[in-house]
Amino acid sequence: MQKVDLAYKAVKEDIHRAEDGRLIARGQEGEQNLKEYLTRFVSENPELLPARNIGGSGATGNQRTSTFTSNFDIEKIRPGMPKEELERARQEIARIALNPNQ
């Protein structure tokens, strides 16, 4: 989770609300959709992704696939959110960053 916190700290200054309330990112390339921004950020900073467990010598076929889905609406992020909701927001941002094509 430390990598996710580091990534959050790296991008939080670029994330803002548009006049219509949508979350947007203001980066070097101007304003863009939050998901597109996070996808680009992760592709440019792969070291912030968790290590992949690809198995090794003698590894068994007991591999789990992640089917985590969230019903958290990232657009509901607001200043002064309760700690539990803020943690859910961080988890959703991490999910988007780790699985940008979903």
C-alpha positions, 0 to 999 in steps of 0.5 A: 500500500506504500506505493499507492500512497506515494502515487497518490501524493505524486498526483494529488496536486494535479487533481481538481474539480471542473466547474461542472463538478467533474474530477479532472487533472491539470498536467503538462498537457493541459486538462484531461479526464482523471482516468486518462491522466491516471492511466498515463501516470501509471504507464510513465511510472511503472515502478509504482505498480505492485510487484507481479507474482509470476510464480517460480520453480515448483509453483502450483496452479493455485493462482487467484485472479482479482475480480475486485469491483467497486461501486465507489463513485470517484466523482464524490471525492470532497474535502473533509470526507470521513476517513473511511470514505477517503480510504475507499477513494484511495482504493478506487484510485489504486484500482483504476491505476492498476487496471486502466483498461477496465 
